[in-house]
Every structure is written in C-alpha cells, then in structure tokens.
Amino acid sequence: MTLSLFDQFSSPSYLGIPLILIALSLPWVLFPAPSTRWLNNRTIYPTGWFIARFTNQLFLPLNVGGHKWAPLLASLMIFLLTLNMLGLMPYTFTPTTQLSLNMGLAVPLWLATVIIGMRNQPTHALGHFLPEGTPTPLIPVLIIIETISLFIRPLALGVRLTANLTAGHLLIHLISSAAFVLMPMMPTVALLTAILLLMLTLLEVAVAMIQAYVFILLLSLYLQENV
C-alpha cells in the first residue's frame, strides 16, 4: 500500500526516455509567444497583464539594481505555476514533487544572490552574521547560528515546495480511493467523501499557486538583502 501511494512521484519513462523532460517543456509550449501587432489578442493580453502586475508588486521594495532579475523571476514564477497546475490533472506527472528538481532551482539562485551581495557590498553582507551591539561572549555562537541559517535557506526553499505538493497529492489520492471503495457499500458516505475531495482539489489549486509565489517571493527577499 505504501509503495503504491508513492509510485505516483517516481519519474515515469517510455522506451528508456524520461518523460520528465516533456513535462518540463510543456509550460513553454502552452504559453503563446508575444505578438508584433500593436493590439494583443485575448490570449496574450491576460498573460501580459498578469506578468506586469506580478513583477510590479514583487520588485516594488527593491532598488534599481535588483530590477535586472525581473525577467528571470517572472519566467520562473510562470514556469513553476504551470508545472504545479498541470500536475493536478489526471494521468499527469508533477516534476515539482521531485526534491532534486526543486533544489536544482533553489541552490543556484540562492547562491547567485549571496555572490552578488559579497561582490557589491561585502561589509553589509558580512554584517548579517554579527548584529551590531552583540555581547562579546555571544559572538562565536551568533556567527555559527547565522551561518547555519544562511545555508539552510536553499534547503528550505526546495523542501517547502516539495513537501506541500507531495502532501496534497497524497491526500487527494487517499480520499479518492476511499470514495471509490465506499461507493458500493455506503453511497451517502461516498458522496460526502467526494464533496470533500472536490473541496480539497480546489484547495490544492490554491496551494499550487501560492507555493509558486512563495518560492519566488523568498528569492526576492534574499535578493533584497544583497542588492
């Protein structure tokens, strides 16, 4: 039973070809390319409006130097959001339930923010390890704690996204299995379970959007500290 529950999170393959590559390329296929016309059509306009609003809200507290990251973070937001939403469809695979993929996104971006801080303002970046006015006996302890908290950041980014999506998929799988088993024996209970499944699915849609936003928001906060 435990093996069948977690089989849905294993990367599928067909003829030796990992299908995760197709899943990763789907977001770029689904979204239309920008038009060269003066007036956009009904498909491109909502996408452009969403990207503009999201970028404006995300980079509002950052100075001009951090605005260079706008195309990267906006693209990553749409990429994660599309992957999370496609993973809720039947007979699909969610790449963002793989910790290796999430860590592969989190570690380089976090490391880039740290390197930018060390290069542009090393005094300010190193000042985070030792707050002003710290008592002398606590200096070694605080430096160790701040160093650990700094290196935990990419791990928290990847694990948070993986754990939330994995837990939601497991709950949907368990409740749908319960509704299917209870249907011939207790139809009323099965109907209530199906209603609960519908509500949980709506909740997972919200979680898929929120987790993509939180991933990008935390990266922007790390960038804000170092720019």
BALOBA-1460 file (C-alpha; in Angstrom, 3 decimals):
// residues 227
<rec num="1" residu="m" x="0.000" y="0.000" z="0.000"/>
<rec num="2" residu="t" x="2.822" y="2.376" z="0.895"/>
<rec num="3" residu="l" x="4.618" y="1.589" z="-2.351"/>
<rec num="4" residu="s" x="1.513" y="2.262" z="-4.467"/>
<rec num="5" residu="l" x="0.993" y="5.606" z="-2.757"/>
<rec num="6" residu="f" x="4.446" y="6.890" z="-3.593"/>
<rec num="7" residu="d" x="4.638" y="5.341" z="-7.063"/>
<rec num="8" residu="q" x="2.949" y="8.450" z="-8.445"/>
<rec num="9" residu="f" x="6.008" y="10.526" z="-7.503"/>
<rec num="10" residu="s" x="8.519" y="8.371" z="-9.389"/>
<rec num="11" residu="s" x="9.685" y="9.845" z="-12.665"/>
<rec num="12" residu="p" x="7.984" y="7.898" z="-15.496"/>
<rec num="13" residu="s" x="9.831" y="6.790" z="-18.609"/>
<rec num="14" residu="y" x="8.826" y="5.455" z="-22.018"/>
<rec num="15" residu="l" x="11.238" y="3.377" z="-24.107"/>
<rec num="16" residu="g" x="14.005" y="4.446" z="-21.754"/>
<rec num="17" residu="i" x="13.260" y="8.157" z="-22.256"/>
<rec num="18" residu="p" x="12.410" y="10.057" z="-19.034"/>
<rec num="19" residu="l" x="9.058" y="11.781" z="-19.535"/>
<rec num="20" residu="i" x="10.012" y="14.468" z="-17.029"/>
<rec num="21" residu="l" x="11.749" y="16.233" z="-19.934"/>
<rec num="22" residu="i" x="8.419" y="16.506" z="-21.753"/>
<rec num="23" residu="a" x="6.724" y="17.727" z="-18.588"/>
<rec num="24" residu="l" x="9.383" y="20.408" z="-18.143"/>
<rec num="25" residu="s" x="8.973" y="21.605" z="-21.721"/>
<rec num="26" residu="l" x="5.167" y="21.846" z="-21.604"/>
<rec num="27" residu="p" x="4.961" y="25.309" z="-19.937"/>
<rec num="28" residu="w" x="6.963" y="26.893" z="-22.754"/>
<rec num="29" residu="v" x="4.722" y="25.249" z="-25.375"/>
<rec num="30" residu="l" x="1.417" y="26.234" z="-23.780"/>
<rec num="31" residu="f" x="2.071" y="29.962" z="-23.449"/>
<rec num="32" residu="p" x="1.826" y="31.944" z="-26.695"/>
<rec num="33" residu="a" x="4.725" y="33.985" z="-27.991"/>
<rec num="34" residu="p" x="4.445" y="37.805" z="-27.824"/>
<rec num="35" residu="s" x="2.791" y="39.344" z="-30.845"/>
<rec num="36" residu="t" x="4.369" y="42.028" z="-33.032"/>
<rec num="37" residu="r" x="1.000" y="43.706" z="-33.579"/>
<rec num="38" residu="w" x="0.003" y="46.930" z="-31.881"/>
<rec num="39" residu="l" x="-3.056" y="45.310" z="-30.287"/>
<rec num="40" residu="n" x="-2.707" y="41.972" z="-28.500"/>
<rec num="41" residu="n" x="-5.301" y="39.245" z="-28.789"/>
<rec num="42" residu="r" x="-7.395" y="37.829" z="-25.946"/>
<rec num="43" residu="t" x="-4.843" y="35.123" z="-25.177"/>
<rec num="44" residu="i" x="-1.756" y="37.302" z="-24.875"/>
<rec num="45" residu="y" x="-3.345" y="40.266" z="-23.082"/>
<rec num="46" residu="p" x="-4.248" y="38.469" z="-19.775"/>
<rec num="47" residu="t" x="-0.806" y="36.857" z="-19.678"/>
<rec num="48" residu="g" x="0.950" y="40.174" z="-20.184"/>
<rec num="49" residu="w" x="-1.266" y="41.883" z="-17.612"/>
<rec num="50" residu="f" x="-0.547" y="39.172" z="-15.024"/>
<rec num="51" residu="i" x="3.213" y="39.321" z="-15.614"/>
<rec num="52" residu="a" x="3.227" y="43.126" z="-15.389"/>
<rec num="53" residu="r" x="1.222" y="43.194" z="-12.144"/>
<rec num="54" residu="f" x="3.236" y="40.411" z="-10.559"/>
<rec num="55" residu="t" x="6.566" y="41.980" z="-11.492"/>
<rec num="56" residu="n" x="5.451" y="45.377" z="-10.228"/>
<rec num="57" residu="q" x="4.397" y="44.018" z="-6.820"/>
<rec num="58" residu="l" x="7.422" y="41.763" z="-6.438"/>
<rec num="59" residu="f" x="10.096" y="44.349" z="-7.265"/>
<rec num="60" residu="l" x="8.450" y="47.340" z="-5.598"/>
<rec num="61" residu="p" x="10.693" y="47.204" z="-2.456"/>
<rec num="62" residu="l" x="13.876" y="46.574" z="-4.484"/>
<rec num="63" residu="n" x="16.182" y="49.241" z="-5.811"/>
<rec num="64" residu="v" x="17.009" y="49.645" z="-9.485"/>
<rec num="65" residu="g" x="19.886" y="47.147" z="-9.335"/>
<rec num="66" residu="g" x="17.514" y="44.325" z="-8.420"/>
<rec num="67" residu="h" x="15.207" y="45.027" z="-11.358"/>
<rec num="68" residu="k" x="17.597" y="43.115" z="-13.618"/>
<rec num="69" residu="w" x="16.197" y="39.936" z="-12.066"/>
<rec num="70" residu="a" x="12.628" y="40.703" z="-13.189"/>
<rec num="71" residu="p" x="12.632" y="38.598" z="-16.409"/>
<rec num="72" residu="l" x="14.234" y="35.618" z="-14.667"/>
<rec num="73" residu="l" x="11.937" y="35.569" z="-11.629"/>
<rec num="74" residu="a" x="8.783" y="36.297" z="-13.645"/>
<rec num="75" residu="s" x="9.625" y="33.449" z="-16.055"/>
<rec num="76" residu="l" x="10.372" y="31.120" z="-13.150"/>
<rec num="77" residu="m" x="7.073" y="32.056" z="-11.491"/>
<rec num="78" residu="i" x="5.086" y="31.177" z="-14.621"/>
<rec num="79" residu="f" x="7.145" y="28.003" z="-15.067"/>
<rec num="80" residu="l" x="6.505" y="26.742" z="-11.517"/>
<rec num="81" residu="l" x="2.860" y="27.812" z="-11.571"/>
<rec num="82" residu="t" x="2.215" y="25.936" z="-14.817"/>
<rec num="83" residu="l" x="4.002" y="22.795" z="-13.610"/>
<rec num="84" residu="n" x="2.051" y="22.789" z="-10.341"/>
<rec num="85" residu="m" x="-1.295" y="23.291" z="-12.086"/>
<rec num="86" residu="l" x="-0.632" y="20.673" z="-14.773"/>
<rec num="87" residu="g" x="0.268" y="18.188" z="-12.036"/>
<rec num="88" residu="l" x="-3.306" y="18.350" z="-10.696"/>
<rec num="89" residu="m" x="-4.736" y="16.988" z="-13.932"/>
<rec num="90" residu="p" x="-5.472" y="13.228" z="-14.171"/>
<rec num="91" residu="y" x="-2.745" y="10.942" z="-15.514"/>
<rec num="92" residu="t" x="-0.067" y="13.591" z="-15.283"/>
<rec num="93" residu="f" x="3.263" y="13.843" z="-13.512"/>
<rec num="94" residu="t" x="4.287" y="16.771" z="-11.319"/>
<rec num="95" residu="p" x="8.036" y="17.474" z="-11.675"/>
<rec num="96" residu="t" x="7.966" y="19.873" z="-8.712"/>
<rec num="97" residu="t" x="7.329" y="16.951" z="-6.343"/>
<rec num="98" residu="q" x="10.941" y="15.930" z="-7.027"/>
<rec num="99" residu="l" x="13.289" y="17.375" z="-4.423"/>
<rec num="100" residu="s" x="16.216" y="17.158" z="-6.846"/>
<rec num="101" residu="l" x="14.489" y="19.480" z="-9.329"/>
<rec num="102" residu="n" x="13.481" y="21.986" z="-6.672"/>
<rec num="103" residu="m" x="16.956" y="22.019" z="-5.154"/>
<rec num="104" residu="g" x="18.411" y="22.426" z="-8.640"/>
<rec num="105" residu="l" x="16.367" y="25.607" z="-8.961"/>
<rec num="106" residu="a" x="16.832" y="26.881" z="-5.406"/>
<rec num="107" residu="v" x="20.571" y="26.397" z="-4.851"/>
<rec num="108" residu="p" x="21.931" y="28.259" z="-7.925"/>
<rec num="109" residu="l" x="19.542" y="31.203" z="-7.494"/>
<rec num="110" residu="w" x="20.254" y="31.483" z="-3.762"/>
<rec num="111" residu="l" x="23.990" y="31.216" z="-4.418"/>
<rec num="112" residu="a" x="23.727" y="33.953" z="-7.047"/>
<rec num="113" residu="t" x="22.112" y="36.330" z="-4.530"/>
<rec num="114" residu="v" x="24.861" y="35.585" z="-1.986"/>
<rec num="115" residu="i" x="27.633" y="36.135" z="-4.548"/>
<rec num="116" residu="i" x="26.055" y="39.425" z="-5.646"/>
<rec num="117" residu="g" x="25.940" y="40.599" z="-2.031"/>
<rec num="118" residu="m" x="29.547" y="39.623" z="-1.391"/>
<rec num="119" residu="r" x="30.716" y="41.342" z="-4.582"/>
<rec num="120" residu="n" x="28.719" y="44.586" z="-4.415"/>
<rec num="121" residu="q" x="28.607" y="45.267" z="-0.673"/>
<rec num="122" residu="p" x="30.750" y="42.799" z="1.266"/>
<rec num="123" residu="t" x="30.636" y="44.774" z="4.521"/>
<rec num="124" residu="h" x="26.848" y="44.822" z="4.566"/>
<rec num="125" residu="a" x="26.626" y="41.154" z="3.562"/>
<rec num="126" residu="l" x="29.037" y="40.038" z="6.269"/>
<rec num="127" residu="g" x="27.264" y="42.296" z="8.764"/>
<rec num="128" residu="h" x="24.295" y="39.897" z="8.770"/>
<rec num="129" residu="f" x="26.456" y="37.330" z="10.560"/>
<rec num="130" residu="l" x="27.027" y="39.631" z="13.535"/>
<rec num="131" residu="p" x="24.344" y="42.170" z="14.512"/>
<rec num="132" residu="e" x="25.510" y="45.455" z="15.987"/>
<rec num="133" residu="g" x="25.759" y="45.575" z="19.771"/>
<rec num="134" residu="t" x="26.213" y="41.835" z="20.272"/>
<rec num="135" residu="p" x="27.863" y="40.929" z="23.614"/>
<rec num="136" residu="t" x="31.385" y="39.582" z="23.214"/>
<rec num="137" residu="p" x="30.684" y="36.089" z="24.705"/>
<rec num="138" residu="l" x="27.841" y="35.554" z="22.198"/>
<rec num="139" residu="i" x="29.831" y="36.489" z="19.083"/>
<rec num="140" residu="p" x="31.043" y="32.929" z="18.186"/>
<rec num="141" residu="v" x="27.607" y="31.438" z="18.856"/>
<rec num="142" residu="l" x="25.793" y="34.034" z="16.754"/>
<rec num="143" residu="i" x="28.203" y="33.650" z="13.849"/>
<rec num="144" residu="i" x="27.627" y="29.878" z="13.838"/>
<rec num="145" residu="i" x="23.836" y="30.292" z="14.060"/>
<rec num="146" residu="e" x="23.705" y="32.882" z="11.269"/>
<rec num="147" residu="t" x="25.948" y="30.750" z="9.057"/>
<rec num="148" residu="i" x="23.701" y="27.717" z="9.542"/>
<rec num="149" residu="s" x="20.584" y="29.788" z="8.851"/>
<rec num="150" residu="l" x="22.171" y="31.121" z="5.659"/>
<rec num="151" residu="f" x="22.948" y="27.655" z="4.300"/>
<rec num="152" residu="i" x="19.527" y="26.316" z="5.308"/>
<rec num="153" residu="r" x="17.755" y="28.816" z="3.047"/>
<rec num="154" residu="p" x="18.031" y="26.864" z="-0.235"/>
<rec num="155" residu="l" x="17.111" y="23.651" z="1.570"/>
<rec num="156" residu="a" x="14.006" y="25.343" z="2.980"/>
<rec num="157" residu="l" x="13.059" y="26.608" z="-0.480"/>
<rec num="158" residu="g" x="13.245" y="23.181" z="-2.068"/>
<rec num="159" residu="v" x="11.768" y="21.170" z="0.802"/>
<rec num="160" residu="r" x="8.835" y="23.586" z="1.288"/>
<rec num="161" residu="l" x="7.749" y="23.303" z="-2.341"/>
<rec num="162" residu="t" x="8.247" y="19.529" z="-2.444"/>
<rec num="163" residu="a" x="6.524" y="18.783" z="0.868"/>
<rec num="164" residu="n" x="3.428" y="20.903" z="0.225"/>
<rec num="165" residu="l" x="2.781" y="19.475" z="-3.218"/>
<rec num="166" residu="t" x="3.551" y="15.904" z="-2.154"/>
<rec num="167" residu="a" x="1.207" y="16.110" z="0.858"/>
<rec num="168" residu="g" x="-1.599" y="17.493" z="-1.286"/>
<rec num="169" residu="h" x="-1.243" y="14.778" z="-3.917"/>
<rec num="170" residu="l" x="-1.209" y="12.083" z="-1.233"/>
<rec num="171" residu="l" x="-4.387" y="13.454" z="0.363"/>
<rec num="172" residu="i" x="-6.161" y="13.571" z="-2.999"/>
<rec num="173" residu="h" x="-5.067" y="10.001" z="-3.715"/>
<rec num="174" residu="l" x="-6.228" y="8.704" z="-0.317"/>
<rec num="175" residu="i" x="-9.594" y="10.462" z="-0.332"/>
<rec num="176" residu="s" x="-10.359" y="9.479" z="-3.938"/>
<rec num="177" residu="s" x="-9.513" y="5.858" z="-3.129"/>
<rec num="178" residu="a" x="-11.788" y="5.996" z="-0.074"/>
<rec num="179" residu="a" x="-14.674" y="7.424" z="-2.148"/>
<rec num="180" residu="f" x="-14.217" y="4.682" z="-4.764"/>
<rec num="181" residu="v" x="-14.173" y="1.890" z="-2.154"/>
<rec num="182" residu="l" x="-17.172" y="3.263" z="-0.204"/>
<rec num="183" residu="m" x="-19.383" y="3.788" z="-3.282"/>
<rec num="184" residu="p" x="-20.933" y="0.251" z="-3.419"/>
<rec num="185" residu="m" x="-21.162" y="-0.155" z="0.360"/>
<rec num="186" residu="m" x="-22.176" y="3.287" z="1.684"/>
<rec num="187" residu="p" x="-23.240" y="5.633" z="-1.140"/>
<rec num="188" residu="t" x="-24.097" y="8.504" z="1.218"/>
<rec num="189" residu="v" x="-20.689" y="8.436" z="2.884"/>
<rec num="190" residu="a" x="-19.062" y="8.096" z="-0.525"/>
<rec num="191" residu="l" x="-20.941" y="11.183" z="-1.750"/>
<rec num="192" residu="l" x="-19.765" y="13.176" z="1.266"/>
<rec num="193" residu="t" x="-16.241" y="11.936" z="0.635"/>
<rec num="194" residu="a" x="-16.489" y="13.031" z="-2.997"/>
<rec num="195" residu="i" x="-17.613" y="16.504" z="-1.888"/>
<rec num="196" residu="l" x="-14.633" y="16.611" z="0.468"/>
<rec num="197" residu="l" x="-12.421" y="15.565" z="-2.450"/>
<rec num="198" residu="l" x="-13.777" y="18.413" z="-4.564"/>
<rec num="199" residu="m" x="-13.072" y="20.931" z="-1.808"/>
<rec num="200" residu="l" x="-9.584" y="19.505" z="-1.318"/>
<rec num="201" residu="t" x="-8.916" y="19.760" z="-5.049"/>
<rec num="202" residu="l" x="-9.881" y="23.443" z="-5.000"/>
<rec num="203" residu="l" x="-7.576" y="23.885" z="-2.012"/>
<rec num="204" residu="e" x="-4.747" y="22.200" z="-3.909"/>
<rec num="205" residu="v" x="-5.244" y="24.565" z="-6.828"/>
<rec num="206" residu="a" x="-4.753" y="27.444" z="-4.391"/>
<rec num="207" residu="v" x="-1.737" y="25.706" z="-2.829"/>
<rec num="208" residu="a" x="-0.178" y="25.179" z="-6.269"/>
<rec num="209" residu="m" x="-0.430" y="28.901" z="-6.993"/>
<rec num="210" residu="i" x="0.630" y="30.031" z="-3.516"/>
<rec num="211" residu="q" x="3.686" y="27.777" z="-3.355"/>
<rec num="212" residu="a" x="4.974" y="29.034" z="-6.698"/>
<rec num="213" residu="y" x="4.500" y="32.600" z="-5.484"/>
<rec num="214" residu="v" x="6.170" y="31.893" z="-2.111"/>
<rec num="215" residu="f" x="9.192" y="30.346" z="-3.848"/>
<rec num="216" residu="i" x="9.719" y="33.495" z="-5.933"/>
<rec num="217" residu="l" x="8.864" y="35.833" z="-3.041"/>
<rec num="218" residu="l" x="11.537" y="34.309" z="-0.797"/>
<rec num="219" residu="l" x="14.087" y="34.559" z="-3.586"/>
<rec num="220" residu="s" x="13.238" y="38.242" z="-3.988"/>
<rec num="221" residu="l" x="13.662" y="38.763" z="-0.233"/>
<rec num="222" residu="y" x="17.086" y="37.109" z="-0.361"/>
<rec num="223" residu="l" x="17.913" y="39.351" z="-3.309"/>
<rec num="224" residu="q" x="16.701" y="42.418" z="-1.402"/>
<rec num="225" residu="e" x="19.182" y="41.709" z="1.386"/>
<rec num="226" residu="n" x="22.128" y="41.582" z="-1.009"/>
<rec num="227" residu="v" x="21.358" y="44.267" z="-3.591"/>
